[in-house]
């Protein structure tokens, strides 16, 4: 039995039925199999005998959106993982435990059923008019994925919205980002901060400028949520350093977006008399991000950041990093049972020290 078929058998054994697993060596064969039978998930390597794993995931996303799409990386240094983010639900690394794979896929499928339920769509519709997609932020995200994009091009994009440009400059000159330096123009902001940090600031400035009604209390609540989101974003980037840092920062920044929608409930503190089908802010925010067409990994992080055990991650993953970050900006209680079950109990003191450093601008 070859290595690939042995692995397929191991996965099948994890589900209790080896017939559930089908192996193909090439992209063309995988597409033919997907067209001829119904599958729940696909696990793809970046390098195939014929074709690219990332390209295959893109075609499967277009032609078979119902599939849970997973990418299996050889190690944490694999660049294809970043290139495929918009096409995957989950990233895995070798060696892969079949039981862990099953738990992760079960979690993704359960989340999909919850977010795609007509009940949730109706409930979210009842909380009021949904905000439009943050078009400038999404455009900026796509452009800055190109390593050759110029600072001038990025600055021109931000300057296309004078109100947003002013807010970005104000945020850039806050103690959190300026480091004592005065930043007077958007081009300088791009050069000093870099595309990734600026992208987060643009997104925060655009999303947290959505109307929430009239009155100073509402304005104050939005400003406070924006600041907490930026702090959580910075902390998440420090928790998952390296190639995953930007993804973690973006996920944490967006995790609380559901709080911009009125009348959603708090996941860990339901109020007496609330309808059973009324959405939590986490569910509503994830639903909104899905409507905006953002990557599934960001949707999942928003949906589960308050309940990380439901993500079935191993150790501290993306959802876990968002949870820890938001817990340490005093926005939600730390799930102590999840911390212990994930084997992260010895990290508590380091997390507190990191939170203090982030608040201090470090």
N, C-alpha and C positions, 0 to 999 in steps of 0.2 A: 504494500500500500504506500503510495507516495505521500510526501509531507502535506500537500494540499488536501488530498482525500482523507488523510488521517485527521487533519484539523476539522474538516467538514463532519466527519463521524463524531468527533468529540463534541462539536456544537449540537449535533443532532441528539447525542446522548443527554446533553444538558436539558433539552426539551422533552426527552423521553421518547423521541421518534426520529430516527435517522432520516426518514423519508422527507422530513421537513426541510432538509438542506440540499441545495443544488449547487454544484461547482462548475464554473466555466473558466477557461484559460485566457480567452480573448474578449475584447470589448464587443466585437460583432456577435460572438456566440452568446454573450450575456444579454445583449439587446434582443436577440431572437428568443431567448428563454423567457425574458420578461414579457414579450409580446404574446407568447403562447400559453402562459400560465399565470396564475395569481400568486404573488409573493407579498409578504408583509415588509421585508427589509432586504437591503443589499449591503454587503461588506466588500469594499474595493481597495486594492492596493494602488499606490500612485503610479507604479511602473508595471505595465502589463506586457505580455509577450508580443502583442500587437496593439498599439494604441496607448492612450494616456488614461489613467484612472480618473483624473480630474475632468477630462473631457467626457468620459463615460457618465460620470455623475451629473454633469450638466445636461446631457441628453436625457437621462432618466428623470431628472427634475422636470424637464419640459414634457416628456411623453408619458411618464408614469409618476405624477406628483403624489400618488397615494403611498409610494414606497418610503420607508424610513431609510435614509441614505447615510451610510457610515464609511469612514475612510480609515484604513489600517496603516499607520506609519511605522517605519522601521525603528526610529528613535526620535527623541525630542528635537533634533536639529533639522528635521525634514521640512524644507521650505514648501513643498506642495500642500502642506496642511493649511498654510495661510492663503494660498491661491484658491483653495477649494471651499473656503468658509461659507460662501453664499450658496453652495450646492449641498452642504452636508448638515445632518442633524447632530451627529456625534463623531468625535475623533477618538481613535484608540491607538495604543502603542503596543509593540511586541515586548515581551511575551503576553499574549492575550488569554485570560481565563475565560473559558466558555460560559461558566456560570455568571461571571460578571457581565459578559456580553448580553446574556439573556435578561438579567436584571435591568440593564440599561435600556434595552429595546422595549421591555415591558413598560418602563417608566415613560418613554417617549410616546408609545402607543396610547397609554392612559391619558397623558397630557393632551394628545391630539383629539381623543374622543371628547375630552372636557371642553376644549376650546372650539371644537367644531359643532358642539351641540346646539340645536335651535334654541334651547332654553337660555343658554348663555348669550347668544346673539340677541334674543328678545330682551333679556335683562339689561344688557349693555345699552341697547337702543333706548331703554326707558330712563337712563340716567341723563339724557339730554343730547344735544347736538355734539357729534364727535368732531374733534379738531381735524383740520386737513393735514396731509403729510407735510413734514418739514422739508420742502423741496430743496432748499438751498443746502441743508445739512446732508441730505442723501446724495446730491450732486457732488458736494465736497468729498464725501466718503469715497465715492467711486473714482474721482480724479486723483485723490492722494494715494490710491492704491498703486498708481504708476510712479515708480521711483524716480523717473526722469521729469516729473512735472516741476515747473519752475516756481520759485517764490512769487514772482510777479503775476503769474497766471492765477495762483491761489489768492493773492491779495486782490486782484481784479474781481474775482468771484465774490469775495466777502464785501468789497466796496459797492457791489451792485445793489445792496440794500443798506442805505445810509443809517437807518435806525439800528439795524443789527450791527453794523460796523462800530457805531458809537458804543453799543453795549459790550461788544468784544473788547474794545479798548479799555472800557471801565473795568472789566473783569481782569484783563491783562495787567492793569496797574494796581490791582488789589494786592494785599500783602501775601496772598497765597501764591501768586505767580511772578510778581515783579522782581522779588529779591532786592528791592531798593532801587531798581533801575526805572527810569521814566521812559515809557513807550508811547510815542506820540503819533505813530501812523501804522496802518495795517501791514504795510510791507515789512516794517521793522518787527512787528509782532510775529509775522511768519518766520522771519530769519531767526529771531531770538528764541521763540517757543518751539519752532519746528511744526511740521504739518500735523503730526498726530495730536499734540496738545492743543493746537489751534482748532482742529476738527472737533475736539470735545467741547471747547469753549463756544464754538459756533452752534453746535447742537444744543448746548445748555441755553445759550442766548435765544435761540429760535423757539425751542420747545417750551421753555418756561416764560415765554412772552404771550402764550395763548390766553385769550380772555377768560376770566373767571368771574365776571360780574363787576360790580362797582363797590368802592369803599376802600379805605386804607387797610382794614383788617385783611381783605382779600389780597391786596398788593403785598402786604407784609408776609402772608402765608406763602405766596409764590416765591418771593425773594428768599425766604428761609428754606423752602424746599430746594431751590436752585443751589444754594450754598451747601446744603447737606449732600445733594447729589454730586457736586464737584468734589467734596471731601471724600465721599465714598468711592468715587472714581479714582482718585489719587491713591487711596489705600489699596483698592483692589489691584491696581497696577503694580504695587509693591509686593502684594501677596503672591501674585503669579508673574514673576519676572521673566525676562527673556522674550521669546516670540509670542507668548500668550499675554503679555502685559497690556498691549493695546486693546486686545479683545476684552480682557477683564475690565479695563477702564471704561470702555464703551458700554459693556453690559451693565456695570454698576451705575453708570450715569443714567441709563434708561430704566433701571429697575423700578424706580418710584413714579414713573410717568402716569400710572393709573390714579395717583393722588390728585392729578389735575382734573379728573372727571368728578363731578359732584355726586354725592350720595352713595358712593361705594363703601363697603364695610371693611373693617380691619380683620385680616385673616385670623389673628390669634385672640381677638377680643370681640366676638359677635355680640351685638346688642339685643336685649329682649325685644321680641316683636318683629324682628327683621324677617322678611320672607326667606324661606329656605333656598330659593333659587336666586337670591340677590347676589350680584358678583362681588368678590373681594376686589380691592384695588389692584392686587397682583394679577388676578385673572383678567380684569378689565384692561389693565395696561398691556398685558401680553396680547390680548385680542386686538387692541389698537395698533400695536407694533406689527402684528400680522397683516392687518388691513393696509398698513403703510408699505408692506412688501419688504420689511427688513429681514435679515438672515434668521433662520430658524433657531440658531444657537442663542441669539439675543432674545427671541420670543420666549424660549424655554427659561432663560435666566430670569426674565421679568416675572414669569408665571410662578416660579418655584423659589425665588430668593428668600421668601419668608418661611418656607417649609423645605429646607435642603434635603432632608431624608428622602423625599419623594423623587429626587433626581437620580438616586442609585449610582452616585459617583464613587470612585475609589479614592480615598484620601481627600485632599483639598482640590476640587475641580473648579470649573467656572461658576457653577451655581453656588458652591460652598464659599468661594471667595467673595461673591456678591453678598451672601448672607453675613459673613463675618464683617465685611466693610460696613454694611448698613447697620448692623448691630452696634458697631463701635462709633457710629455717629449719632447714637442714641435714638434711632428711628424705629427699631424693633428689638424684641428680646432675643438674646443669643440662645439658640436651641442647644442646651447643655447635653441632652440625651444624644443628639446627633453628633456633637463634638466627641463624646466618649466612644460612641459606636464607630466613628470614622478613625479612631486612633489618634486624635489631634489634641488630647487633653494637655499634653506638655507644651502646647503652643500658646496657651491662654496669656501668659505673662508677656510673651513676645508680641502678641497682637495688641495688648494694651499699650506697650511702649511704642509700637509703630503708630497707633492711633494718636498718641500724644505728639509724636514727631510730625505727623501729617497736619494736625491742627496748628502746630507751631510754624508750619511752612517748610518743614524739612523733607 
